[in-house]
C-alpha cells in the first residue's frame, strides 16, 4: 500500500484535535511535532496576528488520506494547511472484520 508523508501546519489551539484524528488513522505514524514555529506565511493573509503554530510530520497510508482535506478543515475551522508526498510502499494492517469490511 502506498504510504505518504504528511506535513501539516496547524495553530497550537487545534493541535490536540489534529493529533487525536491522526491517531485514529490505520497505520499512521507521527514522526515529530514542532511547536516552535511562528505563523507568518501560512495564515498571515487571514489576519491571525502571528499566533503560534505547530508543524506535524507523519507517515500515513494513502487510503487513510482520502477526504482528509475536508476533515482537517472541519477540525481546525480552516486554520491548517498540509502537503503530502509519496514515501514508499509498505504492508499495512487491514481493518478488522468487525468494521464491516468483507476482506
C-alpha positions, 0 to 999 in steps of 0.5 A: 500500500502506498504510504505518504508523508504528511506535513501539516501546519496547524495553530497550537489551539487545534493541535490536540484535535489534529493529533487525536484524528491522526491517531485514529488513522490505520497505520499512521505514524507521527514522526515529530511535532514542532511547536516552535514555529511562528505563523507568518506565511501560512495564515498571515493573509487571514489576519491571525496576528502571528499566533503560534503554530505547530508543524506535524510530520507523519507517515500515513497510508494513502487510503487513510488520506482520502477526504482528509482535506475536508476533515482537517478543515472541519477540525481546525475551522480552516486554520491548517494547511498540509502537503503530502508526498509519496514515501514508499510502499509498505504492508499495512494492517487491514481493518478488522472484520468487525468494521464491516469490511468483507476482506 
